[in-house]
């Protein structure tokens, strides 16, 4: 159970090996409650493995993870309705129109965000009837973000949220991230974009060779 002053995400001594290669080598990470945490690092640093382990999509070899005070494996059912996940590939059904995907996801929640408002601000109306397989990379990114936040989650994981977006769409995504943070939502985003991290992050974690090598505010780093 999450207690006052606890982080939204707590990772301790996380280890994951693929054969002889250690993708995670005792990684420790905290994401403050109600803040935007940016996880940065080069390709192969361990960012994706860390986040997928926190999302319950990958099982680490050892270590401890607490998401909103809960175990992502043992408490999967409870976390499903409290955590939003935006993956790079979207994980979206390829043959379904974009608007239908968002409507389907919204029906899973008791009090979802207003579909019309969310679709309008992210520009989904322009491709609402287009099937997912025919969407551009940037359009899929916007749809994936919409499905991640439609259920009013307490914590959102965002994987490269503005990758492939034009400048106007990028601003819309950034504005939504800031709005969610102001509503008290905790957000953890991975990014290669230093400008994105500078603009959005309250807390920055830099990962390399499977471990955190620096953490702090943008000003501190």
PyMOL CGO cylinders between C-alpha atoms (Angstrom):
from pymol import cmd
from pymol.cgo import CYLINDER

trace = [
    CYLINDER, 0.00, 0.00, 0.00, 1.26, 3.48, -0.88, 0.3, 1, 1, 1, 1, 1, 1,
    CYLINDER, 1.26, 3.48, -0.88, 1.98, 5.68, 2.14, 0.3, 1, 1, 1, 1, 1, 1,
    CYLINDER, 1.98, 5.68, 2.14, 2.60, 9.41, 2.34, 0.3, 1, 1, 1, 1, 1, 1,
    CYLINDER, 2.60, 9.41, 2.34, 5.87, 10.56, 0.78, 0.3, 1, 1, 1, 1, 1, 1,
    CYLINDER, 5.87, 10.56, 0.78, 6.38, 7.19, -0.94, 0.3, 1, 1, 1, 1, 1, 1,
    CYLINDER, 6.38, 7.19, -0.94, 7.50, 7.30, -4.59, 0.3, 1, 1, 1, 1, 1, 1,
    CYLINDER, 7.50, 7.30, -4.59, 5.05, 6.38, -7.31, 0.3, 1, 1, 1, 1, 1, 1,
    CYLINDER, 5.05, 6.38, -7.31, 7.64, 3.92, -8.59, 0.3, 1, 1, 1, 1, 1, 1,
    CYLINDER, 7.64, 3.92, -8.59, 10.35, 2.25, -6.52, 0.3, 1, 1, 1, 1, 1, 1,
    CYLINDER, 10.35, 2.25, -6.52, 12.95, -0.09, -7.99, 0.3, 1, 1, 1, 1, 1, 1,
    CYLINDER, 12.95, -0.09, -7.99, 15.66, -1.74, -5.91, 0.3, 1, 1, 1, 1, 1, 1,
    CYLINDER, 15.66, -1.74, -5.91, 18.61, -3.87, -6.99, 0.3, 1, 1, 1, 1, 1, 1,
    CYLINDER, 18.61, -3.87, -6.99, 16.99, -4.95, -10.27, 0.3, 1, 1, 1, 1, 1, 1,
    CYLINDER, 16.99, -4.95, -10.27, 18.91, -7.61, -12.19, 0.3, 1, 1, 1, 1, 1, 1,
    CYLINDER, 18.91, -7.61, -12.19, 18.11, -9.06, -15.62, 0.3, 1, 1, 1, 1, 1, 1,
    CYLINDER, 18.11, -9.06, -15.62, 20.47, -11.17, -17.69, 0.3, 1, 1, 1, 1, 1, 1,
    CYLINDER, 20.47, -11.17, -17.69, 20.22, -12.41, -21.26, 0.3, 1, 1, 1, 1, 1, 1,
    CYLINDER, 20.22, -12.41, -21.26, 22.75, -15.21, -21.45, 0.3, 1, 1, 1, 1, 1, 1,
    CYLINDER, 22.75, -15.21, -21.45, 26.12, -13.77, -20.49, 0.3, 1, 1, 1, 1, 1, 1,
    CYLINDER, 26.12, -13.77, -20.49, 24.96, -10.15, -20.89, 0.3, 1, 1, 1, 1, 1, 1,
    CYLINDER, 24.96, -10.15, -20.89, 23.59, -8.20, -17.93, 0.3, 1, 1, 1, 1, 1, 1,
    CYLINDER, 23.59, -8.20, -17.93, 20.88, -5.86, -19.22, 0.3, 1, 1, 1, 1, 1, 1,
    CYLINDER, 20.88, -5.86, -19.22, 20.26, -4.68, -15.64, 0.3, 1, 1, 1, 1, 1, 1,
    CYLINDER, 20.26, -4.68, -15.64, 23.01, -4.81, -13.05, 0.3, 1, 1, 1, 1, 1, 1,
    CYLINDER, 23.01, -4.81, -13.05, 21.48, -3.96, -9.69, 0.3, 1, 1, 1, 1, 1, 1,
    CYLINDER, 21.48, -3.96, -9.69, 19.52, -0.92, -10.85, 0.3, 1, 1, 1, 1, 1, 1,
    CYLINDER, 19.52, -0.92, -10.85, 17.88, 1.40, -8.28, 0.3, 1, 1, 1, 1, 1, 1,
    CYLINDER, 17.88, 1.40, -8.28, 15.31, 3.99, -9.34, 0.3, 1, 1, 1, 1, 1, 1,
    CYLINDER, 15.31, 3.99, -9.34, 12.67, 6.21, -7.73, 0.3, 1, 1, 1, 1, 1, 1,
    CYLINDER, 12.67, 6.21, -7.73, 9.95, 8.22, -9.49, 0.3, 1, 1, 1, 1, 1, 1,
    CYLINDER, 9.95, 8.22, -9.49, 8.36, 10.84, -7.21, 0.3, 1, 1, 1, 1, 1, 1,
    CYLINDER, 8.36, 10.84, -7.21, 4.60, 10.86, -6.73, 0.3, 1, 1, 1, 1, 1, 1,
    CYLINDER, 4.60, 10.86, -6.73, 2.73, 13.42, -8.82, 0.3, 1, 1, 1, 1, 1, 1,
    CYLINDER, 2.73, 13.42, -8.82, 5.78, 14.38, -10.88, 0.3, 1, 1, 1, 1, 1, 1,
    CYLINDER, 5.78, 14.38, -10.88, 7.24, 13.73, -14.33, 0.3, 1, 1, 1, 1, 1, 1,
    CYLINDER, 7.24, 13.73, -14.33, 10.29, 11.48, -14.26, 0.3, 1, 1, 1, 1, 1, 1,
    CYLINDER, 10.29, 11.48, -14.26, 12.39, 11.23, -17.44, 0.3, 1, 1, 1, 1, 1, 1,
    CYLINDER, 12.39, 11.23, -17.44, 14.58, 8.15, -17.92, 0.3, 1, 1, 1, 1, 1, 1,
    CYLINDER, 14.58, 8.15, -17.92, 17.42, 8.85, -20.33, 0.3, 1, 1, 1, 1, 1, 1,
    CYLINDER, 17.42, 8.85, -20.33, 20.25, 6.77, -21.70, 0.3, 1, 1, 1, 1, 1, 1,
    CYLINDER, 20.25, 6.77, -21.70, 21.78, 5.41, -24.91, 0.3, 1, 1, 1, 1, 1, 1,
    CYLINDER, 21.78, 5.41, -24.91, 20.37, 2.43, -26.79, 0.3, 1, 1, 1, 1, 1, 1,
    CYLINDER, 20.37, 2.43, -26.79, 21.12, -0.76, -24.88, 0.3, 1, 1, 1, 1, 1, 1,
    CYLINDER, 21.12, -0.76, -24.88, 21.47, 1.05, -21.55, 0.3, 1, 1, 1, 1, 1, 1,
    CYLINDER, 21.47, 1.05, -21.55, 18.64, -0.91, -19.93, 0.3, 1, 1, 1, 1, 1, 1,
    CYLINDER, 18.64, -0.91, -19.93, 15.82, 1.66, -20.09, 0.3, 1, 1, 1, 1, 1, 1,
    CYLINDER, 15.82, 1.66, -20.09, 13.32, -0.53, -21.93, 0.3, 1, 1, 1, 1, 1, 1,
    CYLINDER, 13.32, -0.53, -21.93, 14.04, -3.60, -19.80, 0.3, 1, 1, 1, 1, 1, 1,
    CYLINDER, 14.04, -3.60, -19.80, 13.56, -1.53, -16.65, 0.3, 1, 1, 1, 1, 1, 1,
    CYLINDER, 13.56, -1.53, -16.65, 10.26, -0.02, -17.75, 0.3, 1, 1, 1, 1, 1, 1,
    CYLINDER, 10.26, -0.02, -17.75, 8.89, -3.30, -19.11, 0.3, 1, 1, 1, 1, 1, 1,
    CYLINDER, 8.89, -3.30, -19.11, 9.72, -4.94, -15.77, 0.3, 1, 1, 1, 1, 1, 1,
    CYLINDER, 9.72, -4.94, -15.77, 7.85, -2.17, -13.96, 0.3, 1, 1, 1, 1, 1, 1,
    CYLINDER, 7.85, -2.17, -13.96, 4.88, -2.61, -16.29, 0.3, 1, 1, 1, 1, 1, 1,
    CYLINDER, 4.88, -2.61, -16.29, 4.80, -6.34, -15.56, 0.3, 1, 1, 1, 1, 1, 1,
    CYLINDER, 4.80, -6.34, -15.56, 5.66, -7.19, -19.17, 0.3, 1, 1, 1, 1, 1, 1,
    CYLINDER, 5.66, -7.19, -19.17, 9.06, -8.69, -18.34, 0.3, 1, 1, 1, 1, 1, 1,
    CYLINDER, 9.06, -8.69, -18.34, 10.17, -10.69, -15.30, 0.3, 1, 1, 1, 1, 1, 1,
    CYLINDER, 10.17, -10.69, -15.30, 13.52, -9.65, -13.79, 0.3, 1, 1, 1, 1, 1, 1,
    CYLINDER, 13.52, -9.65, -13.79, 15.89, -12.26, -12.42, 0.3, 1, 1, 1, 1, 1, 1,
    CYLINDER, 15.89, -12.26, -12.42, 15.99, -10.56, -9.03, 0.3, 1, 1, 1, 1, 1, 1,
    CYLINDER, 15.99, -10.56, -9.03, 15.23, -7.29, -7.30, 0.3, 1, 1, 1, 1, 1, 1,
    CYLINDER, 15.23, -7.29, -7.30, 12.20, -5.47, -5.93, 0.3, 1, 1, 1, 1, 1, 1,
    CYLINDER, 12.20, -5.47, -5.93, 9.65, -3.32, -7.76, 0.3, 1, 1, 1, 1, 1, 1,
    CYLINDER, 9.65, -3.32, -7.76, 6.78, -1.37, -6.24, 0.3, 1, 1, 1, 1, 1, 1,
    CYLINDER, 6.78, -1.37, -6.24, 4.32, 0.46, -8.49, 0.3, 1, 1, 1, 1, 1, 1,
    CYLINDER, 4.32, 0.46, -8.49, 2.01, 2.71, -6.45, 0.3, 1, 1, 1, 1, 1, 1,
    CYLINDER, 2.01, 2.71, -6.45, 3.08, 0.57, -3.50, 0.3, 1, 1, 1, 1, 1, 1,
    CYLINDER, 3.08, 0.57, -3.50, 2.05, -2.67, -5.22, 0.3, 1, 1, 1, 1, 1, 1,
    CYLINDER, 2.05, -2.67, -5.22, 3.87, -5.57, -6.86, 0.3, 1, 1, 1, 1, 1, 1,
    CYLINDER, 3.87, -5.57, -6.86, 3.43, -5.41, -10.67, 0.3, 1, 1, 1, 1, 1, 1,
    CYLINDER, 3.43, -5.41, -10.67, 3.15, -9.20, -10.91, 0.3, 1, 1, 1, 1, 1, 1,
    CYLINDER, 3.15, -9.20, -10.91, 1.18, -10.19, -7.82, 0.3, 1, 1, 1, 1, 1, 1,
    CYLINDER, 1.18, -10.19, -7.82, -1.13, -7.13, -7.95, 0.3, 1, 1, 1, 1, 1, 1,
    CYLINDER, -1.13, -7.13, -7.95, -1.56, -7.05, -11.72, 0.3, 1, 1, 1, 1, 1, 1,
    CYLINDER, -1.56, -7.05, -11.72, -5.37, -6.93, -11.60, 0.3, 1, 1, 1, 1, 1, 1,
    CYLINDER, -5.37, -6.93, -11.60, -5.53, -3.91, -9.30, 0.3, 1, 1, 1, 1, 1, 1,
    CYLINDER, -5.53, -3.91, -9.30, -2.80, -2.04, -11.17, 0.3, 1, 1, 1, 1, 1, 1,
    CYLINDER, -2.80, -2.04, -11.17, -4.46, -2.64, -14.55, 0.3, 1, 1, 1, 1, 1, 1,
    CYLINDER, -4.46, -2.64, -14.55, -6.99, 0.09, -13.82, 0.3, 1, 1, 1, 1, 1, 1,
    CYLINDER, -6.99, 0.09, -13.82, -4.55, 2.48, -12.13, 0.3, 1, 1, 1, 1, 1, 1,
    CYLINDER, -4.55, 2.48, -12.13, -1.65, 2.43, -14.58, 0.3, 1, 1, 1, 1, 1, 1,
    CYLINDER, -1.65, 2.43, -14.58, -1.59, 3.64, -18.19, 0.3, 1, 1, 1, 1, 1, 1,
    CYLINDER, -1.59, 3.64, -18.19, 1.01, 2.29, -20.60, 0.3, 1, 1, 1, 1, 1, 1,
    CYLINDER, 1.01, 2.29, -20.60, 2.11, 3.77, -23.92, 0.3, 1, 1, 1, 1, 1, 1,
    CYLINDER, 2.11, 3.77, -23.92, 4.43, 1.44, -25.84, 0.3, 1, 1, 1, 1, 1, 1,
    CYLINDER, 4.43, 1.44, -25.84, 6.58, 2.39, -28.84, 0.3, 1, 1, 1, 1, 1, 1,
    CYLINDER, 6.58, 2.39, -28.84, 4.80, -0.10, -31.10, 0.3, 1, 1, 1, 1, 1, 1,
    CYLINDER, 4.80, -0.10, -31.10, 1.48, 0.83, -29.52, 0.3, 1, 1, 1, 1, 1, 1,
    CYLINDER, 1.48, 0.83, -29.52, 0.29, -2.76, -29.08, 0.3, 1, 1, 1, 1, 1, 1,
    CYLINDER, 0.29, -2.76, -29.08, -2.81, -1.70, -31.01, 0.3, 1, 1, 1, 1, 1, 1,
    CYLINDER, -2.81, -1.70, -31.01, -5.09, -3.94, -33.15, 0.3, 1, 1, 1, 1, 1, 1,
    CYLINDER, -5.09, -3.94, -33.15, -4.00, -3.29, -36.73, 0.3, 1, 1, 1, 1, 1, 1,
    CYLINDER, -4.00, -3.29, -36.73, -7.32, -3.80, -38.51, 0.3, 1, 1, 1, 1, 1, 1,
    CYLINDER, -7.32, -3.80, -38.51, -9.49, -1.52, -36.36, 0.3, 1, 1, 1, 1, 1, 1,
    CYLINDER, -9.49, -1.52, -36.36, -10.17, 2.20, -37.01, 0.3, 1, 1, 1, 1, 1, 1,
    CYLINDER, -10.17, 2.20, -37.01, -8.42, 4.59, -34.63, 0.3, 1, 1, 1, 1, 1, 1,
    CYLINDER, -8.42, 4.59, -34.63, -11.60, 6.01, -33.10, 0.3, 1, 1, 1, 1, 1, 1,
    CYLINDER, -11.60, 6.01, -33.10, -13.02, 2.53, -32.47, 0.3, 1, 1, 1, 1, 1, 1,
    CYLINDER, -13.02, 2.53, -32.47, -9.84, 1.54, -30.63, 0.3, 1, 1, 1, 1, 1, 1,
    CYLINDER, -9.84, 1.54, -30.63, -10.12, 4.53, -28.31, 0.3, 1, 1, 1, 1, 1, 1,
    CYLINDER, -10.12, 4.53, -28.31, -13.84, 3.94, -27.71, 0.3, 1, 1, 1, 1, 1, 1,
    CYLINDER, -13.84, 3.94, -27.71, -13.20, 0.27, -26.90, 0.3, 1, 1, 1, 1, 1, 1,
    CYLINDER, -13.20, 0.27, -26.90, -10.49, 1.11, -24.36, 0.3, 1, 1, 1, 1, 1, 1,
    CYLINDER, -10.49, 1.11, -24.36, -12.67, 3.82, -22.79, 0.3, 1, 1, 1, 1, 1, 1,
    CYLINDER, -12.67, 3.82, -22.79, -15.43, 1.27, -22.14, 0.3, 1, 1, 1, 1, 1, 1,
    CYLINDER, -15.43, 1.27, -22.14, -13.08, -0.66, -19.85, 0.3, 1, 1, 1, 1, 1, 1,
    CYLINDER, -13.08, -0.66, -19.85, -13.12, 2.14, -17.27, 0.3, 1, 1, 1, 1, 1, 1,
    CYLINDER, -13.12, 2.14, -17.27, -15.84, 3.41, -14.96, 0.3, 1, 1, 1, 1, 1, 1,
    CYLINDER, -15.84, 3.41, -14.96, -15.08, 7.12, -15.47, 0.3, 1, 1, 1, 1, 1, 1,
    CYLINDER, -15.08, 7.12, -15.47, -12.93, 7.62, -18.60, 0.3, 1, 1, 1, 1, 1, 1,
    CYLINDER, -12.93, 7.62, -18.60, -11.83, 10.98, -19.93, 0.3, 1, 1, 1, 1, 1, 1,
    CYLINDER, -11.83, 10.98, -19.93, -14.09, 12.62, -22.48, 0.3, 1, 1, 1, 1, 1, 1,
    CYLINDER, -14.09, 12.62, -22.48, -13.29, 10.92, -25.79, 0.3, 1, 1, 1, 1, 1, 1,
    CYLINDER, -13.29, 10.92, -25.79, -14.29, 13.90, -27.95, 0.3, 1, 1, 1, 1, 1, 1,
    CYLINDER, -14.29, 13.90, -27.95, -12.11, 16.32, -25.96, 0.3, 1, 1, 1, 1, 1, 1,
    CYLINDER, -12.11, 16.32, -25.96, -9.09, 14.01, -25.87, 0.3, 1, 1, 1, 1, 1, 1,
    CYLINDER, -9.09, 14.01, -25.87, -9.36, 13.11, -29.57, 0.3, 1, 1, 1, 1, 1, 1,
    CYLINDER, -9.36, 13.11, -29.57, -9.67, 16.76, -30.49, 0.3, 1, 1, 1, 1, 1, 1,
    CYLINDER, -9.67, 16.76, -30.49, -6.65, 17.98, -28.58, 0.3, 1, 1, 1, 1, 1, 1,
    CYLINDER, -6.65, 17.98, -28.58, -4.42, 15.18, -29.92, 0.3, 1, 1, 1, 1, 1, 1,
    CYLINDER, -4.42, 15.18, -29.92, -5.67, 15.56, -33.50, 0.3, 1, 1, 1, 1, 1, 1,
    CYLINDER, -5.67, 15.56, -33.50, -7.16, 12.07, -33.70, 0.3, 1, 1, 1, 1, 1, 1,
    CYLINDER, -7.16, 12.07, -33.70, -10.25, 13.33, -35.55, 0.3, 1, 1, 1, 1, 1, 1,
    CYLINDER, -10.25, 13.33, -35.55, -8.15, 13.71, -38.72, 0.3, 1, 1, 1, 1, 1, 1,
    CYLINDER, -8.15, 13.71, -38.72, -7.66, 9.93, -38.92, 0.3, 1, 1, 1, 1, 1, 1,
    CYLINDER, -7.66, 9.93, -38.92, -10.54, 8.61, -36.79, 0.3, 1, 1, 1, 1, 1, 1,
    CYLINDER, -10.54, 8.61, -36.79, -11.82, 6.22, -39.49, 0.3, 1, 1, 1, 1, 1, 1,
    CYLINDER, -11.82, 6.22, -39.49, -8.39, 5.05, -40.65, 0.3, 1, 1, 1, 1, 1, 1,
    CYLINDER, -8.39, 5.05, -40.65, -7.34, 1.57, -39.55, 0.3, 1, 1, 1, 1, 1, 1,
    CYLINDER, -7.34, 1.57, -39.55, -4.32, 1.35, -37.30, 0.3, 1, 1, 1, 1, 1, 1,
    CYLINDER, -4.32, 1.35, -37.30, -2.23, -0.46, -39.93, 0.3, 1, 1, 1, 1, 1, 1,
    CYLINDER, -2.23, -0.46, -39.93, -2.59, 2.55, -42.26, 0.3, 1, 1, 1, 1, 1, 1,
    CYLINDER, -2.59, 2.55, -42.26, -1.59, 5.17, -39.70, 0.3, 1, 1, 1, 1, 1, 1,
    CYLINDER, -1.59, 5.17, -39.70, 1.74, 6.94, -39.87, 0.3, 1, 1, 1, 1, 1, 1,
    CYLINDER, 1.74, 6.94, -39.87, 4.20, 6.49, -37.02, 0.3, 1, 1, 1, 1, 1, 1,
    CYLINDER, 4.20, 6.49, -37.02, 3.26, 9.83, -35.51, 0.3, 1, 1, 1, 1, 1, 1,
    CYLINDER, 3.26, 9.83, -35.51, -0.47, 9.08, -35.73, 0.3, 1, 1, 1, 1, 1, 1,
    CYLINDER, -0.47, 9.08, -35.73, 0.06, 5.77, -33.95, 0.3, 1, 1, 1, 1, 1, 1,
    CYLINDER, 0.06, 5.77, -33.95, 1.99, 7.59, -31.25, 0.3, 1, 1, 1, 1, 1, 1,
    CYLINDER, 1.99, 7.59, -31.25, -0.90, 9.95, -30.63, 0.3, 1, 1, 1, 1, 1, 1,
    CYLINDER, -0.90, 9.95, -30.63, -3.43, 7.11, -30.54, 0.3, 1, 1, 1, 1, 1, 1,
    CYLINDER, -3.43, 7.11, -30.54, -1.23, 5.10, -28.17, 0.3, 1, 1, 1, 1, 1, 1,
    CYLINDER, -1.23, 5.10, -28.17, -0.97, 8.11, -25.85, 0.3, 1, 1, 1, 1, 1, 1,
    CYLINDER, -0.97, 8.11, -25.85, -4.74, 8.59, -25.92, 0.3, 1, 1, 1, 1, 1, 1,
    CYLINDER, -4.74, 8.59, -25.92, -5.37, 4.94, -24.96, 0.3, 1, 1, 1, 1, 1, 1,
    CYLINDER, -5.37, 4.94, -24.96, -2.80, 5.22, -22.15, 0.3, 1, 1, 1, 1, 1, 1,
    CYLINDER, -2.80, 5.22, -22.15, -4.53, 8.17, -20.46, 0.3, 1, 1, 1, 1, 1, 1,
    CYLINDER, -4.53, 8.17, -20.46, -8.22, 7.65, -21.33, 0.3, 1, 1, 1, 1, 1, 1,
    CYLINDER, -8.22, 7.65, -21.33, -8.89, 5.72, -18.10, 0.3, 1, 1, 1, 1, 1, 1,
    CYLINDER, -8.89, 5.72, -18.10, -7.63, 8.51, -15.79, 0.3, 1, 1, 1, 1, 1, 1,
    CYLINDER, -7.63, 8.51, -15.79, -4.70, 6.47, -14.41, 0.3, 1, 1, 1, 1, 1, 1,
    CYLINDER, -4.70, 6.47, -14.41, -2.70, 7.40, -11.32, 0.3, 1, 1, 1, 1, 1, 1,
    CYLINDER, -2.70, 7.40, -11.32, 0.58, 6.52, -13.04, 0.3, 1, 1, 1, 1, 1, 1,
    CYLINDER, 0.58, 6.52, -13.04, 1.45, 6.61, -16.75, 0.3, 1, 1, 1, 1, 1, 1,
    CYLINDER, 1.45, 6.61, -16.75, 4.44, 5.04, -18.50, 0.3, 1, 1, 1, 1, 1, 1,
    CYLINDER, 4.44, 5.04, -18.50, 5.31, 6.79, -21.77, 0.3, 1, 1, 1, 1, 1, 1,
    CYLINDER, 5.31, 6.79, -21.77, 7.89, 5.36, -24.18, 0.3, 1, 1, 1, 1, 1, 1,
    CYLINDER, 7.89, 5.36, -24.18, 9.31, 8.13, -26.41, 0.3, 1, 1, 1, 1, 1, 1,
    CYLINDER, 9.31, 8.13, -26.41, 5.97, 10.00, -26.38, 0.3, 1, 1, 1, 1, 1, 1,
    CYLINDER, 5.97, 10.00, -26.38, 6.84, 12.58, -29.05, 0.3, 1, 1, 1, 1, 1, 1,
    CYLINDER, 6.84, 12.58, -29.05, 8.87, 10.37, -31.40, 0.3, 1, 1, 1, 1, 1, 1,
    CYLINDER, 8.87, 10.37, -31.40, 7.87, 10.94, -35.02, 0.3, 1, 1, 1, 1, 1, 1,
    CYLINDER, 7.87, 10.94, -35.02, 5.56, 13.85, -34.26, 0.3, 1, 1, 1, 1, 1, 1,
    CYLINDER, 5.56, 13.85, -34.26, 5.43, 17.13, -36.17, 0.3, 1, 1, 1, 1, 1, 1,
    CYLINDER, 5.43, 17.13, -36.17, 6.03, 20.30, -34.08, 0.3, 1, 1, 1, 1, 1, 1,
    CYLINDER, 6.03, 20.30, -34.08, 2.33, 21.06, -33.61, 0.3, 1, 1, 1, 1, 1, 1,
    CYLINDER, 2.33, 21.06, -33.61, 1.49, 17.54, -32.42, 0.3, 1, 1, 1, 1, 1, 1,
    CYLINDER, 1.49, 17.54, -32.42, 4.55, 17.55, -30.19, 0.3, 1, 1, 1, 1, 1, 1,
    CYLINDER, 4.55, 17.55, -30.19, 3.36, 20.69, -28.41, 0.3, 1, 1, 1, 1, 1, 1,
    CYLINDER, 3.36, 20.69, -28.41, -0.09, 19.13, -27.94, 0.3, 1, 1, 1, 1, 1, 1,
    CYLINDER, -0.09, 19.13, -27.94, 1.48, 16.03, -26.37, 0.3, 1, 1, 1, 1, 1, 1,
    CYLINDER, 1.48, 16.03, -26.37, 3.69, 18.10, -24.08, 0.3, 1, 1, 1, 1, 1, 1,
    CYLINDER, 3.69, 18.10, -24.08, 0.73, 20.21, -22.99, 0.3, 1, 1, 1, 1, 1, 1,
    CYLINDER, 0.73, 20.21, -22.99, -1.23, 17.06, -22.11, 0.3, 1, 1, 1, 1, 1, 1,
    CYLINDER, -1.23, 17.06, -22.11, 1.69, 15.69, -20.09, 0.3, 1, 1, 1, 1, 1, 1,
    CYLINDER, 1.69, 15.69, -20.09, 1.90, 18.94, -18.13, 0.3, 1, 1, 1, 1, 1, 1,
    CYLINDER, 1.90, 18.94, -18.13, -1.87, 18.92, -17.55, 0.3, 1, 1, 1, 1, 1, 1,
    CYLINDER, -1.87, 18.92, -17.55, -1.76, 15.37, -16.22, 0.3, 1, 1, 1, 1, 1, 1,
    CYLINDER, -1.76, 15.37, -16.22, 1.07, 16.29, -13.87, 0.3, 1, 1, 1, 1, 1, 1,
    CYLINDER, 1.07, 16.29, -13.87, -0.92, 19.29, -12.62, 0.3, 1, 1, 1, 1, 1, 1,
    CYLINDER, -0.92, 19.29, -12.62, -3.85, 16.92, -11.94, 0.3, 1, 1, 1, 1, 1, 1,
    CYLINDER, -3.85, 16.92, -11.94, -1.59, 14.88, -9.65, 0.3, 1, 1, 1, 1, 1, 1,
    CYLINDER, -1.59, 14.88, -9.65, -0.83, 12.06, -12.08, 0.3, 1, 1, 1, 1, 1, 1,
    CYLINDER, -0.83, 12.06, -12.08, 2.65, 10.52, -11.85, 0.3, 1, 1, 1, 1, 1, 1,
    CYLINDER, 2.65, 10.52, -11.85, 4.41, 10.05, -15.20, 0.3, 1, 1, 1, 1, 1, 1,
    CYLINDER, 4.41, 10.05, -15.20, 7.52, 8.08, -16.15, 0.3, 1, 1, 1, 1, 1, 1,
    CYLINDER, 7.52, 8.08, -16.15, 8.79, 8.68, -19.67, 0.3, 1, 1, 1, 1, 1, 1,
    CYLINDER, 8.79, 8.68, -19.67, 11.76, 7.36, -21.58, 0.3, 1, 1, 1, 1, 1, 1,
    CYLINDER, 11.76, 7.36, -21.58, 13.30, 9.68, -24.13, 0.3, 1, 1, 1, 1, 1, 1,
    CYLINDER, 13.30, 9.68, -24.13, 16.41, 10.35, -26.16, 0.3, 1, 1, 1, 1, 1, 1,
    CYLINDER, 16.41, 10.35, -26.16, 15.38, 13.99, -26.55, 0.3, 1, 1, 1, 1, 1, 1,
    CYLINDER, 15.38, 13.99, -26.55, 17.18, 16.31, -24.13, 0.3, 1, 1, 1, 1, 1, 1,
    CYLINDER, 17.18, 16.31, -24.13, 14.81, 19.14, -25.04, 0.3, 1, 1, 1, 1, 1, 1,
    CYLINDER, 14.81, 19.14, -25.04, 11.83, 16.98, -24.11, 0.3, 1, 1, 1, 1, 1, 1,
    CYLINDER, 11.83, 16.98, -24.11, 13.40, 16.07, -20.78, 0.3, 1, 1, 1, 1, 1, 1,
    CYLINDER, 13.40, 16.07, -20.78, 14.27, 19.70, -20.07, 0.3, 1, 1, 1, 1, 1, 1,
    CYLINDER, 14.27, 19.70, -20.07, 10.76, 20.90, -20.93, 0.3, 1, 1, 1, 1, 1, 1,
    CYLINDER, 10.76, 20.90, -20.93, 8.79, 18.24, -19.05, 0.3, 1, 1, 1, 1, 1, 1,
    CYLINDER, 8.79, 18.24, -19.05, 10.79, 16.52, -16.33, 0.3, 1, 1, 1, 1, 1, 1,
    CYLINDER, 10.79, 16.52, -16.33, 10.75, 17.34, -12.63, 0.3, 1, 1, 1, 1, 1, 1,
    CYLINDER, 10.75, 17.34, -12.63, 13.13, 14.45, -12.01, 0.3, 1, 1, 1, 1, 1, 1,
    CYLINDER, 13.13, 14.45, -12.01, 15.70, 12.94, -14.39, 0.3, 1, 1, 1, 1, 1, 1,
    CYLINDER, 15.70, 12.94, -14.39, 17.29, 9.50, -14.18, 0.3, 1, 1, 1, 1, 1, 1,
    CYLINDER, 17.29, 9.50, -14.18, 20.23, 8.64, -16.45, 0.3, 1, 1, 1, 1, 1, 1,
    CYLINDER, 20.23, 8.64, -16.45, 20.82, 4.94, -17.11, 0.3, 1, 1, 1, 1, 1, 1,
    CYLINDER, 20.82, 4.94, -17.11, 23.85, 3.28, -18.68, 0.3, 1, 1, 1, 1, 1, 1,
    CYLINDER, 23.85, 3.28, -18.68, 25.18, -0.29, -18.66, 0.3, 1, 1, 1, 1, 1, 1,
    CYLINDER, 25.18, -0.29, -18.66, 22.17, -1.47, -16.67, 0.3, 1, 1, 1, 1, 1, 1,
    CYLINDER, 22.17, -1.47, -16.67, 22.55, 0.94, -13.74, 0.3, 1, 1, 1, 1, 1, 1,
    CYLINDER, 22.55, 0.94, -13.74, 21.60, 4.48, -12.78, 0.3, 1, 1, 1, 1, 1, 1,
    CYLINDER, 21.60, 4.48, -12.78, 24.63, 6.71, -13.11, 0.3, 1, 1, 1, 1, 1, 1,
    CYLINDER, 24.63, 6.71, -13.11, 22.96, 10.01, -12.16, 0.3, 1, 1, 1, 1, 1, 1,
    CYLINDER, 22.96, 10.01, -12.16, 19.62, 11.27, -10.85, 0.3, 1, 1, 1, 1, 1, 1,
    CYLINDER, 19.62, 11.27, -10.85, 18.21, 14.64, -9.87, 0.3, 1, 1, 1, 1, 1, 1,
    CYLINDER, 18.21, 14.64, -9.87, 16.42, 17.69, -11.20, 0.3, 1, 1, 1, 1, 1, 1,
    CYLINDER, 16.42, 17.69, -11.20, 17.27, 19.19, -14.57, 0.3, 1, 1, 1, 1, 1, 1,
    CYLINDER, 17.27, 19.19, -14.57, 19.06, 22.06, -12.83, 0.3, 1, 1, 1, 1, 1, 1,
    CYLINDER, 19.06, 22.06, -12.83, 21.08, 19.68, -10.64, 0.3, 1, 1, 1, 1, 1, 1,
    CYLINDER, 21.08, 19.68, -10.64, 22.23, 17.61, -13.60, 0.3, 1, 1, 1, 1, 1, 1,
]
cmd.load_cgo(trace, "trace")
